[in-house]
Amino acid sequence: MKTYHLSPWARARQERFGLLFYDTRSTTMTFVRSGDRLVAPPFDDRARPLRVVTRSPAEELRVTRVLDGLEAKGLVVAAEPE
C-alpha cells in the first residue's frame, strides 16, 4: 500500500466520525467518515504522514479509494513504498 502525507497547505484534525481536512488555499473543508481507519499526524511532525489502519483487504480497498479522492483534491500526496 502507498503511504500518504498531508500536502503543505492542508491541515487535518481528528474527529469522532473520522477526519476533517482544511485546505488553506481555498478555505474549504472536507469531511471524511473514516472512523479510526485514518489517523491525522501531529501538528509538529514535519513529514506529516497519515496513519492508515485496515482490518481486511476489502476495507483497505475502500480506504484507498477515499485516499485517492483526497489526493485528487490536493489534500494528500501519495508515495510508493520503498
C-alpha positions in Angstrom: 0.0 0.0 0.0 1.2 3.5 -0.7 2.0 5.9 2.0 0.1 9.2 2.2 1.2 12.6 3.6 -0.6 15.8 4.1 0.0 18.4 1.4 1.9 21.5 2.7 -1.3 23.6 2.5 -3.6 21.0 4.1 -4.5 20.6 7.8 -6.3 17.6 9.3 -8.0 17.2 12.6 -9.2 14.0 14.2 -12.9 14.0 14.9 -15.3 11.3 16.2 -16.5 10.5 12.7 -13.0 10.4 11.1 -11.0 13.3 9.8 -11.7 16.9 9.0 -9.4 18.4 6.3 -8.9 22.1 5.8 -7.5 23.4 2.6 -5.7 26.7 3.4 -5.6 27.7 -0.3 -9.3 27.9 -0.7 -10.5 27.7 2.9 -12.7 24.7 2.1 -13.3 21.8 4.4 -13.6 18.2 3.6 -15.2 15.7 6.0 -14.1 12.1 5.7 -16.1 9.5 7.5 -13.2 7.1 8.2 -13.8 6.3 11.8 -10.5 5.2 13.3 -9.1 3.9 9.9 -7.3 7.2 9.2 -5.3 8.9 11.9 -4.2 12.6 11.5 -0.5 13.3 12.0 0.6 15.5 14.9 0.9 19.2 14.0 4.6 19.3 14.9 5.5 16.4 12.6 7.4 17.7 9.5 6.7 14.6 7.4 3.0 14.7 8.2 2.2 11.1 7.3 -1.4 9.8 7.7 -1.6 6.6 9.6 -3.9 4.0 7.8 -5.4 1.2 9.8 -7.3 -1.5 7.9 -8.5 -4.9 9.1 -9.3 -6.6 5.8 -8.4 -6.4 2.1 -11.9 -5.1 1.4 -11.5 -2.4 4.0 -8.1 -1.5 2.5 -9.7 -1.1 -0.9 -12.4 1.3 0.4 -9.8 3.4 2.3 -7.5 3.5 -0.7 -10.4 4.9 -2.8 -11.0 7.6 -0.2 -7.3 8.5 -0.1 -7.2 8.6 -3.9 -10.1 11.1 -3.8 -8.2 13.2 -1.3 -5.1 13.1 -3.5 -7.2 14.3 -6.5 -8.3 17.3 -4.3 -4.7 18.0 -3.5 -5.1 17.4 0.3 -2.7 14.4 0.4 0.3 13.3 -1.6 0.9 9.6 -2.2 4.3 7.9 -2.3 5.1 4.4 -3.3 6.5 2.2 -0.6 10.3 1.8 -0.7 
